[in-house]
Amino acid sequence: MPNPSSYRKLQVLALVGGLVGFGVVAAMRVAVSDLPAPINTTNAQSSTTAISPRTTPSPSATSSQASSSSTAGSTTSSAEVVPGGDEGEVESTPPPTVADVVADFFVAPTTRGSGTGLSAEDAADIRRIDELIANASPDNVIELLADVGPYLVTESINLTSGGTPGHPISIRGPLDGPRPELRGNRSDPYDPLGEPGPPLFRLVGGASHLIFANLHCAQMGNGCFYVAAPITDLVITDVTATNVRRFFENGSSEGQADATIVGLTISSVEVSGFSKGAIRLGHDTHDVRITDVVGDSMQDDGDNFAIGLHLLDSVHDVTIERVTMNNARDTLHEYWNGDGFAAEVGVYNLLLVDTNASGNTDAGYDLKASGVRLVNAAAHDNKRNFRLWGQNVVLEGCVGTDPELRGGTGTQAQVHLAESADVLVAGGSFTDGDPATIVFDIDGSAHLVVQGAYVEHAGAAQLSTVEPLASIQLMQVVTNIR
């Protein structure tokens, strides 16, 4: 299970490194309740001149955000701030639970004993898991045995059955001890010209109301979990993966144009080594919660448009909390792609809280979606830390540090707005010592308001570049020259 303390590492580095010699610690990360009230950006005038500093909240009024977030004066822990609701609306959501009971069925890499699956001694072959789900009763548990060697899977396992509303079927490894390893035939180490590997579990019509937990996946292709038809109520928790093309894929299949997921939870997941992405969601998927996830590409290159967490089509109502996406790398084209978080046009109602993006060859956050709220999001060492395209986008208490252009075309920037983006930055900080960095890079007809933020940049760096039809307004922005 990922270590929650690792999610704070980038933010601690930003706190320590970004304010040396200035002494304004509280301006870096502020509790949401301490932020300036949202303002109407529609008629704001263009300005590139910083004005008087705002009053810095006392340390007692700030929040370390180690394990909680403060929204509109209400402190929550693992709580959901409804993306489409009113400002500060909070809905508590209990973490997913895995049945702590003796399993009803047992699975092994190959048939054991009679193969009925009714005991560990008579465990069924992994290829019969869909049959076991179909024969299971509501709330039954199917356990994959550990310490019996790897489960070698060279072809996808189709799942066509599931539980019932409120009574899911659980597919899990043992609650204690090592996880069972499901291993594909993907080239190891990763080779862009080698064997891509298969998807593992392929969920099609009927595979609703399922929980997957306590598993390890290795050398898999386009999805350890591939949802290929409309389903509801899917939970994936406490799963690790190494050397995969993607961990989770949500795509259509032959004869099935739609693969919408209604009700998806992905939590306590760690993906080490992906060439295409950690999680991709599409269609009209909604009511999604992704928490405590770490995705690290390990700089796997050569698979074209690598993206850590990718949302497309009309995906909506998504909460992403304590999620880290690092080192997405794509050097195949003149413009180097590779984003930590990306959301395409048509996606809406997104909330990102205490997220991190670092070391990506393009943007930390490349968001074309509208109705987006980022709270205490951190970006470090990406070409463009925050790249925003949509309407009604708010960054609250966000931190950008040390952007880096590793290669290809494009500018090196803290915040980049494109096309007709309309964005409010409230509080937070943007620190860097590289003269090549543009702090606020505003293109097209985009409009940016920055209110109550702290900016530190090199003397030769540009605070802002604004195209003729674009505009920027800086209000109560503290600037410091390195």
DRENDO-1510 file (C-alpha; in Angstrom, 1 decimal, always signed):
<recs>
REC; n; res; u; v; w
REC; 1; MET; +0.0; +0.0; +0.0 .
REC; 2; PRO; +1.4; +3.4; -0.9 .
REC; 3; ASN; +2.9; +5.4; +1.9 .
REC; 4; PRO; +0.7; +8.5; +2.4 .
REC; 5; SER; +3.7; +10.5; +3.6 .
REC; 6; SER; +5.2; +10.4; +0.1 .
REC; 7; TYR; +2.3; +12.5; -1.1 .
REC; 8; ARG; +3.6; +15.4; +1.0 .
REC; 9; LYS; +7.2; +15.3; -0.3 .
REC; 10; LEU; +6.9; +17.7; -3.1 .
REC; 11; GLN; +5.0; +20.2; -1.1 .
REC; 12; VAL; +7.5; +20.1; +1.8 .
REC; 13; LEU; +10.3; +20.7; -0.7 .
REC; 14; ALA; +8.3; +23.7; -2.1 .
REC; 15; LEU; +7.7; +25.1; +1.3 .
REC; 16; VAL; +11.4; +24.9; +2.3 .
REC; 17; GLY; +13.0; +25.8; -1.0 .
REC; 18; GLY; +10.6; +28.4; -2.3 .
REC; 19; LEU; +10.8; +30.9; +0.5 .
REC; 20; VAL; +14.4; +31.0; +1.5 .
REC; 21; GLY; +15.3; +34.6; +2.3 .
REC; 22; PHE; +11.7; +35.8; +2.2 .
REC; 23; GLY; +10.2; +34.4; +5.4 .
REC; 24; VAL; +6.6; +34.2; +4.2 .
REC; 25; VAL; +5.8; +30.5; +4.9 .
REC; 26; ALA; +2.0; +30.8; +5.3 .
REC; 27; ALA; +1.6; +32.2; +1.8 .
REC; 28; MET; +2.7; +29.0; +0.2 .
REC; 29; ARG; -0.1; +26.7; +1.2 .
REC; 30; VAL; -3.2; +28.2; +2.6 .
REC; 31; ALA; -6.3; +26.7; +4.1 .
REC; 32; VAL; -9.2; +27.1; +1.7 .
REC; 33; SER; -11.0; +29.1; +4.3 .
REC; 34; ASP; -8.2; +31.7; +4.3 .
REC; 35; LEU; -8.3; +32.3; +0.6 .
REC; 36; PRO; -9.7; +35.5; -0.9 .
REC; 37; ALA; -13.3; +35.3; -1.9 .
REC; 38; PRO; -13.8; +34.3; -5.5 .
REC; 39; ILE; -14.1; +37.3; -7.8 .
REC; 40; ASN; -15.9; +37.8; -11.1 .
REC; 41; THR; -13.2; +37.6; -13.8 .
REC; 42; THR; -15.4; +38.5; -16.7 .
REC; 43; ASN; -14.7; +42.2; -16.8 .
REC; 44; ALA; -11.3; +42.3; -15.2 .
REC; 45; GLN; -8.7; +44.6; -16.9 .
REC; 46; SER; -5.4; +43.5; -18.2 .
REC; 47; SER; -2.5; +44.3; -15.8 .
REC; 48; THR; +1.1; +43.1; -15.4 .
REC; 49; THR; +2.0; +45.1; -12.4 .
REC; 50; ALA; +2.1; +43.6; -9.0 .
REC; 51; ILE; +0.4; +45.7; -6.3 .
REC; 52; SER; +0.7; +45.8; -2.5 .
REC; 53; PRO; +1.1; +42.5; -0.6 .
REC; 54; ARG; -1.9; +41.0; +1.0 .
REC; 55; THR; -2.0; +40.3; +4.7 .
REC; 56; THR; -0.5; +36.9; +5.3 .
REC; 57; PRO; -2.6; +34.6; +7.5 .
REC; 58; SER; -1.0; +33.5; +10.7 .
REC; 59; PRO; +0.6; +30.0; +10.9 .
REC; 60; SER; -2.3; +28.9; +13.1 .
REC; 61; ALA; -4.7; +29.8; +10.3 .
REC; 62; THR; -2.9; +27.7; +7.7 .
REC; 63; SER; -3.3; +24.0; +7.1 .
REC; 64; SER; -0.4; +21.5; +6.6 .
REC; 65; GLN; -2.8; +19.3; +4.6 .
REC; 66; ALA; -0.9; +16.2; +5.7 .
REC; 67; SER; -4.0; +14.1; +5.8 .
REC; 68; SER; -7.0; +16.5; +5.5 .
REC; 69; SER; -8.3; +19.5; +3.6 .
REC; 70; SER; -10.1; +22.5; +4.9 .
REC; 71; THR; -13.0; +23.8; +2.7 .
REC; 72; ALA; -15.1; +26.8; +3.6 .
REC; 73; GLY; -14.2; +26.5; +7.2 .
REC; 74; SER; -15.0; +22.8; +7.5 .
REC; 75; THR; -12.1; +20.4; +8.1 .
REC; 76; THR; -12.6; +17.0; +6.4 .
REC; 77; SER; -10.5; +13.9; +6.2 .
REC; 78; SER; -11.0; +11.7; +3.2 .
REC; 79; ALA; -14.2; +13.6; +2.4 .
REC; 80; GLU; -15.6; +14.4; -0.9 .
REC; 81; VAL; -16.1; +18.0; -2.0 .
REC; 82; VAL; -18.9; +17.6; -4.6 .
REC; 83; PRO; -17.4; +19.1; -7.9 .
REC; 84; GLY; -20.8; +20.2; -9.2 .
REC; 85; GLY; -22.1; +21.6; -5.8 .
REC; 86; ASP; -21.9; +24.9; -4.1 .
REC; 87; GLU; -18.5; +26.3; -3.0 .
REC; 88; GLY; -17.4; +24.3; +0.0 .
REC; 89; GLU; -20.1; +21.7; -0.1 .
REC; 90; VAL; -18.7; +18.5; +1.5 .
REC; 91; GLU; -20.0; +15.0; +1.4 .
REC; 92; SER; -18.3; +12.4; +3.6 .
REC; 93; THR; -17.6; +9.2; +1.8 .
REC; 94; PRO; -16.4; +6.2; +3.7 .
REC; 95; PRO; -13.4; +4.4; +2.2 .
REC; 96; PRO; -14.1; +1.2; +0.4 .
REC; 97; THR; -14.1; -1.9; +2.5 .
REC; 98; VAL; -13.0; -5.4; +1.7 .
REC; 99; ALA; -14.9; -8.2; +3.3 .
REC; 100; ASP; -12.9; -9.4; +6.3 .
REC; 101; VAL; -14.4; -12.8; +6.2 .
REC; 102; VAL; -13.3; -16.3; +5.2 .
REC; 103; ALA; -13.5; -16.6; +1.4 .
REC; 104; ASP; -16.3; -18.5; -0.2 .
REC; 105; PHE; -14.3; -19.6; -3.3 .
REC; 106; PHE; -10.6; -20.0; -4.0 .
REC; 107; VAL; -8.5; -19.6; -7.1 .
REC; 108; ALA; -5.0; -20.7; -8.0 .
REC; 109; PRO; -2.7; -20.3; -11.0 .
REC; 110; THR; -3.8; -23.8; -12.1 .
REC; 111; THR; -6.4; -26.3; -10.9 .
REC; 112; ARG; -5.8; -27.9; -7.5 .
REC; 113; GLY; -7.4; -31.1; -6.3 .
REC; 114; SER; -11.0; -31.4; -7.7 .
REC; 115; GLY; -10.9; -27.7; -8.9 .
REC; 116; THR; -14.3; -26.9; -7.5 .
REC; 117; GLY; -13.0; -23.7; -5.9 .
REC; 118; LEU; -14.8; -24.5; -2.6 .
REC; 119; SER; -11.5; -24.8; -0.7 .
REC; 120; ALA; -7.8; -23.8; -1.0 .
REC; 121; GLU; -7.0; -27.5; -1.6 .
REC; 122; ASP; -9.6; -27.7; -4.4 .
REC; 123; ALA; -8.9; -24.2; -5.9 .
REC; 124; ALA; -10.2; -23.4; -9.3 .
REC; 125; ASP; -8.0; -22.3; -12.2 .
REC; 126; ILE; -7.7; -18.5; -12.7 .
REC; 127; ARG; -9.4; -18.9; -16.1 .
REC; 128; ARG; -12.6; -20.0; -14.4 .
REC; 129; ILE; -13.0; -16.9; -12.2 .
REC; 130; ASP; -16.0; -15.6; -14.3 .
REC; 131; GLU; -17.8; -18.9; -13.7 .
REC; 132; LEU; -17.2; -18.6; -10.0 .
REC; 133; ILE; -18.6; -15.0; -10.0 .
REC; 134; ALA; -21.7; -16.2; -11.9 .
REC; 135; ASN; -22.3; -18.9; -9.3 .
REC; 136; ALA; -21.6; -16.7; -6.3 .
REC; 137; SER; -24.2; -15.3; -3.9 .
REC; 138; PRO; -24.4; -11.6; -3.0 .
REC; 139; ASP; -21.5; -10.5; -0.8 .
REC; 140; ASN; -19.4; -13.6; -1.6 .
REC; 141; VAL; -15.6; -13.4; -1.6 .
REC; 142; ILE; -13.4; -15.1; -4.1 .
REC; 143; GLU; -9.8; -15.3; -2.9 .
REC; 144; LEU; -6.7; -15.7; -5.1 .
REC; 145; LEU; -4.2; -17.8; -3.2 .
REC; 146; ALA; -0.8; -16.3; -2.7 .
REC; 147; ASP; +2.6; -18.1; -2.2 .
REC; 148; VAL; +1.6; -20.6; -4.9 .
REC; 149; GLY; +3.7; -19.0; -7.7 .
REC; 150; PRO; +2.7; -16.3; -10.2 .
REC; 151; TYR; -0.6; -16.4; -12.2 .
REC; 152; LEU; +0.7; -16.5; -15.8 .
REC; 153; VAL; -1.9; -14.7; -17.9 .
REC; 154; THR; -1.1; -14.3; -21.6 .
REC; 155; GLU; -4.7; -13.7; -22.8 .
REC; 156; SER; -7.4; -11.5; -21.3 .
REC; 157; ILE; -9.8; -12.9; -18.7 .
REC; 158; ASN; -13.3; -11.8; -19.7 .
REC; 159; LEU; -15.7; -11.1; -16.9 .
REC; 160; THR; -19.4; -11.1; -17.7 .
REC; 161; SER; -21.0; -11.5; -14.2 .
REC; 162; GLY; -21.1; -9.5; -11.0 .
REC; 163; GLY; -22.9; -8.8; -7.8 .
REC; 164; THR; -26.1; -6.9; -7.1 .
REC; 165; PRO; -26.7; -3.3; -5.9 .
REC; 166; GLY; -25.3; -3.0; -2.3 .
REC; 167; HIS; -24.1; -6.6; -2.4 .
REC; 168; PRO; -20.9; -6.7; -4.5 .
REC; 169; ILE; -18.7; -9.8; -5.2 .
REC; 170; SER; -15.1; -9.3; -3.9 .
REC; 171; ILE; -12.1; -10.7; -5.8 .
REC; 172; ARG; -9.1; -10.4; -3.6 .
REC; 173; GLY; -5.9; -11.8; -2.4 .
REC; 174; PRO; -5.4; -12.8; +1.2 .
REC; 175; LEU; -5.9; -10.0; +3.7 .
REC; 176; ASP; -2.5; -10.7; +5.4 .
REC; 177; GLY; +0.8; -11.5; +3.8 .
REC; 178; PRO; +2.0; -11.1; +0.2 .
REC; 179; ARG; -0.3; -10.3; -2.7 .
REC; 180; PRO; -0.9; -12.8; -5.4 .
REC; 181; GLU; +1.0; -11.8; -8.6 .
REC; 182; LEU; -0.8; -11.8; -11.9 .
REC; 183; ARG; +1.9; -11.7; -14.6 .
REC; 184; GLY; +1.5; -11.2; -18.3 .
REC; 185; ASN; +4.0; -11.6; -21.1 .
REC; 186; ARG; +4.9; -7.9; -21.7 .
REC; 187; SER; +8.6; -7.3; -22.5 .
REC; 188; ASP; +10.5; -6.9; -19.2 .
REC; 189; PRO; +12.3; -4.5; -19.1 .
REC; 190; TYR; +9.9; -2.4; -21.2 .
REC; 191; ASP; +10.8; -2.2; -24.9 .
REC; 192; PRO; +8.6; +0.0; -27.2 .
REC; 193; LEU; +9.3; -2.5; -30.0 .
REC; 194; GLY; +8.8; -5.6; -27.9 .
REC; 195; GLU; +5.7; -7.5; -26.7 .
REC; 196; PRO; +3.1; -5.1; -25.4 .
REC; 197; GLY; +1.3; -7.7; -23.2 .
REC; 198; PRO; -2.4; -8.4; -22.8 .
REC; 199; PRO; -5.1; -6.6; -20.8 .
REC; 200; LEU; -5.7; -8.6; -17.6 .
REC; 201; PHE; -9.4; -8.4; -16.5 .
REC; 202; ARG; -11.7; -7.4; -19.3 .
REC; 203; LEU; -15.1; -6.3; -17.8 .
REC; 204; VAL; -18.0; -6.4; -20.2 .
REC; 205; GLY; -21.8; -6.3; -19.8 .
REC; 206; GLY; -22.9; -7.8; -16.5 .
REC; 207; ALA; -19.7; -7.2; -14.7 .
REC; 208; SER; -21.1; -4.7; -12.3 .
REC; 209; HIS; -20.9; -4.4; -8.5 .
REC; 210; LEU; -17.4; -5.9; -8.2 .
REC; 211; ILE; -14.6; -5.2; -5.7 .
REC; 212; PHE; -10.9; -6.0; -6.6 .
REC; 213; ALA; -8.4; -5.8; -3.8 .
REC; 214; ASN; -5.0; -7.0; -2.5 .
REC; 215; LEU; -3.5; -7.9; -5.9 .
REC; 216; HIS; -0.3; -7.3; -7.7 .
REC; 217; CYS; -0.1; -7.0; -11.5 .
REC; 218; ALA; +3.0; -7.2; -13.6 .
REC; 219; GLN; +3.9; -7.1; -17.3 .
REC; 220; MET; +0.4; -6.4; -18.5 .
REC; 221; GLY; -0.7; -4.4; -21.6 .
REC; 222; ASN; -3.5; -2.0; -22.1 .
REC; 223; GLY; -5.2; -2.3; -18.7 .
REC; 224; CYS; -4.8; -4.5; -15.7 .
REC; 225; PHE; -8.5; -3.6; -15.6 .
REC; 226; TYR; -10.2; -2.9; -19.0 .
REC; 227; VAL; -13.8; -1.8; -18.9 .
REC; 228; ALA; -15.3; -2.5; -22.4 .
REC; 229; ALA; -19.0; -2.1; -21.8 .
REC; 230; PRO; -21.4; -0.1; -19.6 .
REC; 231; ILE; -21.1; -1.2; -15.9 .
REC; 232; THR; -21.9; +0.3; -12.5 .
REC; 233; ASP; -20.3; +0.2; -9.1 .
REC; 234; LEU; -16.7; -0.9; -9.5 .
REC; 235; VAL; -14.1; -0.7; -6.7 .
REC; 236; ILE; -10.4; -1.3; -7.1 .
REC; 237; THR; -8.3; -0.9; -3.9 .
REC; 238; ASP; -5.0; -1.9; -2.5 .
REC; 239; VAL; -3.5; -3.0; -5.8 .
REC; 240; THR; +0.0; -2.6; -7.1 .
REC; 241; ALA; +1.3; -2.8; -10.6 .
REC; 242; THR; +4.7; -2.8; -12.3 .
REC; 243; ASN; +5.7; -2.5; -16.0 .
REC; 244; VAL; +2.3; -2.0; -17.6 .
REC; 245; ARG; +1.0; -0.2; -20.6 .
REC; 246; ARG; -1.9; +1.1; -18.6 .
REC; 247; PHE; -3.2; +0.2; -15.2 .
REC; 248; PHE; -6.9; +1.1; -15.9 .
REC; 249; GLU; -8.5; +1.5; -19.3 .
REC; 250; ASN; -12.0; +2.5; -20.1 .
REC; 251; GLY; -12.5; +1.8; -23.9 .
REC; 252; SER; -15.1; +0.4; -26.2 .
REC; 253; SER; -14.9; -3.0; -27.8 .
REC; 254; GLU; -16.0; -4.6; -31.1 .
REC; 255; GLY; -19.8; -4.4; -31.3 .
REC; 256; GLN; -20.0; -2.2; -28.2 .
REC; 257; ALA; -19.7; +1.5; -28.7 .
REC; 258; ASP; -20.4; +2.6; -25.1 .
REC; 259; ALA; -18.3; +1.7; -22.0 .
REC; 260; THR; -19.7; +4.2; -19.5 .
REC; 261; ILE; -18.9; +3.5; -15.8 .
REC; 262; VAL; -21.4; +4.8; -13.2 .
REC; 263; GLY; -19.8; +4.7; -9.8 .
REC; 264; LEU; -16.0; +4.0; -9.8 .
REC; 265; THR; -13.6; +4.0; -6.9 .
REC; 266; ILE; -9.9; +3.6; -7.3 .
REC; 267; SER; -7.9; +3.9; -4.1 .
REC; 268; SER; -4.6; +2.9; -2.5 .
REC; 269; VAL; -3.0; +2.0; -5.8 .
REC; 270; GLU; +0.6; +2.2; -6.8 .
REC; 271; VAL; +1.8; +1.9; -10.4 .
REC; 272; SER; +5.5; +1.8; -11.1 .
REC; 273; GLY; +6.5; +1.8; -14.8 .
REC; 274; PHE; +3.8; +2.7; -17.3 .
REC; 275; SER; +4.4; +3.5; -21.0 .
REC; 276; LYS; +1.0; +4.8; -22.0 .
REC; 277; GLY; -0.7; +5.8; -18.7 .
REC; 278; ALA; -1.9; +4.9; -15.3 .
REC; 279; ILE; -5.6; +5.6; -15.5 .
REC; 280; ARG; -7.7; +6.6; -18.5 .
REC; 281; LEU; -11.5; +7.2; -18.3 .
REC; 282; GLY; -13.8; +7.9; -21.2 .
REC; 283; HIS; -17.4; +7.8; -22.5 .
REC; 284; ASP; -19.9; +9.3; -20.1 .
REC; 285; THR; -18.2; +7.9; -17.0 .
REC; 286; HIS; -19.3; +9.7; -13.8 .
REC; 287; ASP; -19.5; +9.6; -10.1 .
REC; 288; VAL; -15.8; +8.8; -9.8 .
REC; 289; ARG; -13.5; +8.9; -6.8 .
REC; 290; ILE; -9.7; +8.4; -7.2 .
REC; 291; THR; -7.7; +8.6; -3.9 .
REC; 292; ASP; -4.3; +7.8; -2.6 .
REC; 293; VAL; -2.9; +6.7; -5.9 .
REC; 294; VAL; +0.8; +7.0; -7.0 .
REC; 295; GLY; +1.6; +6.6; -10.7 .
REC; 296; ASP; +5.3; +6.8; -11.9 .
REC; 297; SER; +6.1; +6.1; -15.5 .
REC; 298; MET; +9.7; +5.6; -14.5 .
REC; 299; GLN; +10.4; +7.6; -17.7 .
REC; 300; ASP; +9.2; +4.8; -20.0 .
REC; 301; ASP; +9.3; +6.4; -23.5 .
REC; 302; GLY; +8.2; +5.5; -27.0 .
REC; 303; ASP; +4.5; +4.7; -26.7 .
REC; 304; ASN; +3.1; +8.0; -28.0 .
REC; 305; PHE; +1.2; +10.4; -25.8 .
REC; 306; ALA; +1.9; +9.1; -22.4 .
REC; 307; ILE; -0.4; +10.6; -19.8 .
REC; 308; GLY; -0.6; +9.7; -16.1 .
REC; 309; LEU; -4.3; +10.3; -15.5 .
REC; 310; HIS; -6.4; +11.0; -18.6 .
REC; 311; LEU; -10.1; +12.0; -18.8 .
REC; 312; LEU; -11.8; +12.3; -22.1 .
REC; 313; ASP; -15.2; +12.4; -23.9 .
REC; 314; SER; -17.9; +13.6; -21.4 .
REC; 315; VAL; -16.5; +12.2; -18.2 .
REC; 316; HIS; -17.8; +14.3; -15.3 .
REC; 317; ASP; -18.2; +14.5; -11.6 .
REC; 318; VAL; -14.8; +13.3; -10.6 .
REC; 319; THR; -13.0; +13.7; -7.3 .
REC; 320; ILE; -9.2; +13.2; -7.4 .
REC; 321; GLU; -7.6; +13.4; -3.9 .
REC; 322; ARG; -4.0; +12.7; -2.8 .
REC; 323; VAL; -3.0; +11.4; -6.2 .
REC; 324; THR; +0.6; +11.7; -7.6 .
REC; 325; MET; +1.5; +11.4; -11.3 .
REC; 326; ASN; +5.2; +11.6; -12.2 .
REC; 327; ASN; +7.6; +11.2; -15.1 .
REC; 328; ALA; +5.3; +10.8; -18.0 .
REC; 329; ARG; +7.7; +10.9; -21.0 .
REC; 330; ASP; +7.0; +11.2; -24.8 .
REC; 331; THR; +9.8; +12.4; -27.0 .
REC; 332; LEU; +8.6; +10.9; -30.3 .
REC; 333; HIS; +7.6; +14.2; -31.9 .
REC; 334; GLU; +8.9; +17.8; -32.3 .
REC; 335; TYR; +6.7; +18.8; -29.5 .
REC; 336; TRP; +7.4; +16.6; -26.5 .
REC; 337; ASN; +4.1; +15.4; -24.9 .
REC; 338; GLY; +3.8; +13.6; -21.6 .
REC; 339; ASP; +1.4; +15.0; -19.0 .
REC; 340; GLY; +0.8; +14.1; -15.4 .
REC; 341; PHE; -3.0; +14.9; -15.4 .
REC; 342; ALA; -5.0; +15.7; -18.6 .
REC; 343; ALA; -8.7; +16.3; -19.2 .
REC; 344; GLU; -10.0; +16.9; -22.7 .
REC; 345; VAL; -12.8; +19.3; -24.1 .
REC; 346; GLY; -16.2; +18.0; -23.0 .
REC; 347; VAL; -15.1; +16.8; -19.6 .
REC; 348; TYR; -16.6; +18.8; -16.7 .
REC; 349; ASN; -17.0; +19.1; -12.9 .
REC; 350; LEU; -13.6; +18.0; -11.7 .
REC; 351; LEU; -12.1; +18.4; -8.2 .
REC; 352; LEU; -8.4; +17.8; -7.5 .
REC; 353; VAL; -7.3; +18.1; -3.9 .
REC; 354; ASP; -3.7; +17.6; -2.6 .
REC; 355; THR; -2.4; +16.2; -5.9 .
REC; 356; ASN; +1.1; +16.2; -7.2 .
REC; 357; ALA; +2.7; +16.2; -10.7 .
REC; 358; SER; +6.4; +16.1; -11.2 .
REC; 359; GLY; +9.0; +15.4; -13.9 .
REC; 360; ASN; +6.6; +15.2; -16.8 .
REC; 361; THR; +8.0; +16.2; -20.2 .
REC; 362; ASP; +5.0; +18.4; -21.0 .
REC; 363; ALA; +2.5; +19.6; -18.4 .
REC; 364; GLY; +2.0; +18.7; -14.9 .
REC; 365; TYR; -1.7; +19.5; -15.4 .
REC; 366; ASP; -3.0; +19.9; -19.0 .
REC; 367; LEU; -6.7; +20.6; -18.5 .
REC; 368; LYS; -9.1; +21.5; -21.3 .
REC; 369; ALA; -12.1; +20.6; -19.2 .
REC; 370; SER; -14.4; +23.2; -17.7 .
REC; 371; GLY; -15.8; +23.5; -14.2 .
REC; 372; VAL; -12.4; +22.6; -12.6 .
REC; 373; ARG; -11.3; +23.3; -9.1 .
REC; 374; LEU; -7.7; +22.5; -8.0 .
REC; 375; VAL; -7.1; +22.8; -4.2 .
REC; 376; ASN; -3.5; +22.7; -2.9 .
REC; 377; ALA; -2.3; +21.0; -6.1 .
REC; 378; ALA; +1.5; +20.9; -6.5 .
REC; 379; ALA; +3.5; +20.9; -9.7 .
REC; 380; HIS; +7.3; +20.6; -9.9 .
REC; 381; ASP; +9.8; +20.2; -12.7 .
REC; 382; ASN; +7.3; +19.9; -15.6 .
REC; 383; LYS; +7.7; +21.9; -18.8 .
REC; 384; ARG; +4.5; +23.8; -18.0 .
REC; 385; ASN; +3.5; +23.2; -14.5 .
REC; 386; PHE; -0.2; +24.2; -15.0 .
REC; 387; ARG; -1.5; +24.3; -18.6 .
REC; 388; LEU; -5.2; +25.4; -18.7 .
REC; 389; TRP; -7.7; +25.8; -21.6 .
REC; 390; GLY; -11.2; +25.6; -20.1 .
REC; 391; GLN; -13.8; +27.9; -18.6 .
REC; 392; ASN; -14.6; +28.3; -14.9 .
REC; 393; VAL; -11.2; +27.0; -13.7 .
REC; 394; VAL; -10.1; +27.9; -10.2 .
REC; 395; LEU; -6.7; +27.2; -8.5 .
REC; 396; GLU; -6.8; +27.6; -4.8 .
REC; 397; GLY; -3.5; +27.5; -2.8 .
REC; 398; CYS; -1.7; +25.7; -5.5 .
REC; 399; VAL; +2.1; +25.5; -5.7 .
REC; 400; GLY; +4.4; +25.6; -8.8 .
REC; 401; THR; +8.1; +25.1; -8.6 .
REC; 402; ASP; +11.0; +24.9; -11.0 .
REC; 403; PRO; +9.5; +24.2; -14.4 .
REC; 404; GLU; +11.9; +22.6; -16.9 .
REC; 405; LEU; +11.9; +22.3; -20.7 .
REC; 406; ARG; +13.7; +19.1; -21.3 .
REC; 407; GLY; +13.4; +19.1; -25.1 .
REC; 408; GLY; +11.2; +19.8; -28.0 .
REC; 409; THR; +9.3; +23.0; -28.8 .
REC; 410; GLY; +7.2; +25.1; -26.5 .
REC; 411; THR; +7.8; +27.5; -23.6 .
REC; 412; GLN; +8.9; +26.8; -20.1 .
REC; 413; ALA; +6.2; +28.2; -17.8 .
REC; 414; GLN; +4.6; +28.1; -14.4 .
REC; 415; VAL; +1.1; +28.8; -15.6 .
REC; 416; HIS; +0.1; +28.7; -19.3 .
REC; 417; LEU; -3.3; +29.6; -20.6 .
REC; 418; ALA; -4.4; +28.8; -24.1 .
REC; 419; GLU; -7.3; +29.6; -26.4 .
REC; 420; SER; -10.2; +31.1; -24.5 .
REC; 421; ALA; -9.4; +29.9; -21.0 .
REC; 422; ASP; -10.9; +31.8; -18.1 .
REC; 423; VAL; -9.0; +31.1; -14.9 .
REC; 424; LEU; -8.7; +32.4; -11.3 .
REC; 425; VAL; -5.6; +31.7; -9.3 .
REC; 426; ALA; -6.4; +32.4; -5.6 .
REC; 427; GLY; -3.4; +32.2; -3.2 .
REC; 428; GLY; -0.6; +29.7; -3.6 .
REC; 429; SER; +2.9; +30.3; -4.8 .
REC; 430; PHE; +5.1; +30.0; -7.9 .
REC; 431; THR; +8.8; +29.9; -7.3 .
REC; 432; ASP; +11.8; +29.4; -9.7 .
REC; 433; GLY; +15.3; +30.7; -10.3 .
REC; 434; ASP; +15.6; +30.0; -14.1 .
REC; 435; PRO; +15.7; +33.1; -16.3 .
REC; 436; ALA; +14.0; +31.0; -19.1 .
REC; 437; THR; +10.8; +30.6; -17.1 .
REC; 438; ILE; +7.7; +32.6; -17.9 .
REC; 439; VAL; +5.6; +32.8; -14.8 .
REC; 440; PHE; +2.3; +33.6; -16.5 .
REC; 441; ASP; +2.2; +32.8; -20.2 .
REC; 442; ILE; -1.2; +33.9; -21.6 .
REC; 443; ASP; -2.1; +33.0; -25.2 .
REC; 444; GLY; -5.1; +33.3; -27.6 .
REC; 445; SER; -8.0; +35.2; -25.9 .
REC; 446; ALA; -7.5; +33.7; -22.5 .
REC; 447; HIS; -8.1; +35.6; -19.3 .
REC; 448; LEU; -6.3; +35.1; -16.0 .
REC; 449; VAL; -6.8; +36.7; -12.6 .
REC; 450; VAL; -4.2; +36.1; -10.0 .
REC; 451; GLN; -5.2; +37.1; -6.5 .
REC; 452; GLY; -3.2; +36.9; -3.3 .
REC; 453; ALA; -0.4; +34.7; -4.6 .
REC; 454; TYR; +3.4; +34.7; -3.9 .
REC; 455; VAL; +5.8; +34.8; -6.9 .
REC; 456; GLU; +9.5; +34.4; -6.9 .
REC; 457; HIS; +11.5; +34.4; -10.1 .
REC; 458; ALA; +14.9; +35.1; -11.6 .
REC; 459; GLY; +15.7; +38.8; -12.4 .
REC; 460; ALA; +15.9; +38.1; -16.1 .
REC; 461; ALA; +12.7; +36.0; -16.2 .
REC; 462; GLN; +9.4; +37.3; -17.5 .
REC; 463; LEU; +6.7; +37.7; -15.0 .
REC; 464; SER; +4.1; +37.5; -17.8 .
REC; 465; THR; +3.7; +37.3; -21.6 .
REC; 466; VAL; +0.2; +38.3; -22.9 .
REC; 467; GLU; -0.9; +37.9; -26.5 .
REC; 468; PRO; -3.0; +40.9; -27.9 .
REC; 469; LEU; -6.4; +39.4; -27.4 .
REC; 470; ALA; -5.5; +37.9; -24.0 .
REC; 471; SER; -5.5; +39.6; -20.6 .
REC; 472; ILE; -4.2; +39.2; -17.1 .
REC; 473; GLN; -5.0; +41.0; -13.8 .
REC; 474; LEU; -2.7; +40.7; -10.8 .
REC; 475; MET; -4.2; +41.6; -7.4 .
REC; 476; GLN; -2.4; +41.6; -4.1 .
REC; 477; VAL; +0.5; +39.5; -5.6 .
REC; 478; VAL; +3.7; +39.4; -3.7 .
REC; 479; THR; +6.8; +39.2; -5.9 .
REC; 480; ASN; +10.4; +38.5; -5.0 .
REC; 481; ILE; +13.4; +38.5; -7.3 .
REC; 482; ARG; +16.1; +35.9; -6.8 .
</recs>
